[in-house]
Amino acid sequence: MTTTWHNWSRAQTAHPQAFVQPATEAELVGVVRDAAARGLHVKTVGAGHSFTPAAVTDGVLVNLDNLTGLVHVDKDAMEVTFLAGTRLRDIPGLLRPHGLALANQGDVDPQSLAGALSTSTHGTGVGFTGFAGMVRGLRIVTADGVVHDAGPGDPLFECGRVSIGALGVLTQVRMAVVDTFILSAVEKAEPLGPVVENFTALAHGVDHLEYYWFPGTSVAHVKRNTRHPLSDRDNVPGSVPRWKSVIDDELVSNAAYGAMCRVMSVAPKTTGFFNRVSAGALAQREYADVAHDVFVSKRRVRFNEMEYSVPLADAPEVLAEVHRAIDACGIPVGFPIEVRATAADDVPLSTAKGRESCYIAAHRYHRDDYREFFRVLEPILVAAGGRPHWGKHHTLGFAELSAVHEDLTTVAALRSQVDPDGMFRNPYVDRVFGLD
């Protein structure tokens, strides 16, 4: 029986013949083998937080929400194995009793671990990679229903960490972890010009750096996070009081901001005014807390997003051009630009492979047409050698992607080998791997 599925932003819709939630790896193997026998496509979905049609299928849509939790903790190796459907928001609670944490985290956490890996999701901090760079092993079910334990040197490990679900379905992931730590955070408004001009140096000057900019304003909301061992708890600022967090993070950043977005959507001429209000209302504060509670922000206002990584060394020039283009385009955009940085990694199809990276993310309120705005910025980012986040809007195909991902042909060949009948194909996979 056909069902209807939408992603979080409602930009993608699918009508799969079946929506299944296997509770064991054996059940998942049965789903894959049954789909093969019936000639059906299979795609996997977690939170639906990808903006691209990565999970869209007319066949079987597999949700891994029943494949969650810890499998094994190895404190000697500082590695932890998770079931692949585990949501990022649940990982801190699973690791805390063991005195462990992930080394880095993005700014939102509803995603499944499998989805975050497969799309090259990341946080910020030039000393730290994205999620895929933390993987030490994985289990994956391929189109023939075979379960593979894959580690370094195995093509399914090397290419399966970031593959937009084109090689199979992840069931377990072994991740490197660190001791639980604290982040002390300084969040304040600063003049935009110096932040842009010095972004590369600023990113190297603190453990974790990011900034937000509302179009039409001259200030950057800069967030600097510094790492401390748990033993430093008495030597850093306190956490944000619950009442203040409710005001800053719920009432101002979500409820009030959501109301402003609804007004801007129907009355675009108010955008400049509301952007100035938003820029002035963002919290200016210093505090400290366990890392996950500092890394992650609550995002309840829906949007669509495009994000590209560019070489960190080139960030000031690229950012200046992006800011100029936005100011000149005349499109009323009420969502901020977000800018982050990460370390290089060695993962095929990672957006940070082989280079320290600056990530530039553009957003549009979900009720507004994002395409016109993203068309303004995408050529700038592509010209700068940009690599698109696999879970966020972009228009590139195999030829353009091959120019910035030297491993794309290798991953495409492996995809043909392990999925010769195209079980895990969909139009997005076809576009990325040159099958359309």
Summary of the structure (lengths in Angstrom):
residues: 436
radius of gyration: 21.2
end to end distance: 27.7
largest distance: 61.8
contacts: 1537
relative contact order: 0.15
helix: 36%
strand: 26%
